[in-house]
């Protein structure tokens, strides 16, 4: 009977350790570069300004273009776009 209790406690400890490891890996996956950065498609998020509940304006960079989009609760609109200028060294 005592062996069953030890096995149950050992199983619970192993399960708790696995859950803790998953939480730590998820939390630090950005620093460890386990998440995809999104730059493989040339998409990068810039600044975002929240205007209210489910409403914001955001700046996106897509390859050599900059897009300013407005997002509402049920719609999304392109507010402005321009092509990036070439940087001269």
C-alpha positions as CSV (number, residue, x, y, z in Angstrom):
1,X,0.0,0.0,0.0
2,X,2.9,2.3,0.8
3,X,4.4,1.7,-2.6
4,X,1.2,3.0,-4.3
5,X,1.5,6.3,-2.4
6,X,5.1,6.7,-3.3
7,X,4.4,6.0,-7.0
8,X,1.5,8.5,-7.0
9,X,3.6,11.2,-5.3
10,X,6.5,10.5,-7.8
11,X,4.1,10.7,-10.7
12,X,2.6,14.0,-9.5
13,X,6.1,15.5,-9.0
14,X,7.2,14.5,-12.5
15,X,4.0,15.9,-14.0
16,X,4.5,19.2,-12.1
17,X,8.1,19.3,-13.4
18,X,7.0,18.8,-17.0
19,X,4.3,21.6,-16.7
20,X,6.9,23.9,-15.1
21,X,9.4,23.2,-18.0
22,X,6.7,23.9,-20.6
23,X,5.8,27.2,-18.9
24,X,9.5,28.3,-18.7
25,X,10.2,27.4,-22.3
26,X,7.1,29.2,-23.5
27,X,8.0,32.3,-21.5
28,X,11.6,32.5,-22.7
29,X,11.1,31.2,-26.2
30,X,11.4,34.7,-27.7
31,X,14.8,35.2,-26.0
32,X,15.9,31.7,-27.1
33,X,14.6,32.4,-30.7
34,X,12.3,29.4,-30.6
35,X,9.4,31.5,-31.9
36,X,9.5,32.5,-35.5
37,X,10.4,36.2,-35.7
38,X,8.2,36.9,-38.8
39,X,11.1,38.4,-40.7
40,X,11.3,35.5,-43.1
41,X,8.4,37.0,-45.0
42,X,9.7,40.5,-44.6
43,X,6.9,41.4,-42.2
44,X,7.7,43.5,-39.1
45,X,5.4,45.2,-36.7
46,X,6.2,48.8,-35.7
47,X,4.4,51.0,-33.3
48,X,0.8,50.5,-32.2
49,X,-1.5,53.1,-30.7
50,X,-4.6,51.8,-28.9
51,X,-7.6,54.1,-29.4
52,X,-10.2,52.2,-27.4
53,X,-11.8,48.8,-27.0
54,X,-10.6,46.6,-30.0
55,X,-9.5,49.8,-31.9
56,X,-6.0,50.7,-32.8
57,X,-3.7,52.2,-35.4
58,X,-0.5,50.2,-36.2
59,X,2.5,50.6,-38.4
60,X,3.7,47.6,-40.4
61,X,6.8,47.1,-42.5
62,X,6.4,44.7,-45.4
63,X,9.7,44.2,-47.3
64,X,10.4,47.7,-48.7
65,X,6.9,49.2,-47.9
66,X,5.5,50.9,-44.8
67,X,1.8,50.5,-44.1
68,X,-0.3,52.4,-41.6
69,X,-3.5,50.5,-40.8
70,X,-6.5,51.2,-38.7
71,X,-8.3,48.3,-37.0
72,X,-11.7,48.4,-35.5
73,X,-13.9,45.8,-34.0
74,X,-15.2,44.5,-37.3
75,X,-13.1,46.2,-40.0
76,X,-9.5,47.0,-41.0
77,X,-8.5,50.0,-43.2
78,X,-5.3,51.0,-45.0
79,X,-4.7,54.6,-43.8
80,X,-1.4,55.3,-45.6
81,X,1.4,53.5,-47.4
82,X,4.8,54.4,-48.8
83,X,7.9,52.8,-50.1
84,X,11.0,52.9,-47.9
85,X,13.8,55.0,-49.2
86,X,17.1,53.3,-49.8
87,X,19.7,53.9,-47.1
88,X,22.9,55.3,-48.4
89,X,26.0,54.4,-46.4
